[in-house]
Amino acid sequence: MQTPSLNESTIELNELNNNFTMWVAVSTETGRHVKYRSTHELAIFANSQAFYKFKNSSKIVSNAIPYEVSFKDALKIAEQESEGKYKILY
């Protein structure tokens, strides 16, 4: 999986309120959530604009299907699929 090439910033999920929604994406090639290849962190997009920003610069993201999830669900996906590792992109 390709790492998005745009400059990205991370913020700690525990700093956010559980009422926030995020976006995650499923790769059409693997059927799995998009993660960073080198670190295996789940890519969590702060909003739809962040997803579409990375969609233009990453082959994996460009072929992924995004969907909106609650903050809690984003954490659960990170726990289940990436040993709790994540990166929020905005």
Secondary structure, DSSP 8 states (H G I E B T S, - for coil): -----S------GGGS-TT-EEEEEEETTTSSB-B-TTT--EEEESSHHHHHHHHTT-HHHHTEEEEEEEHHHHHHHHHHHHTT-EEEE-
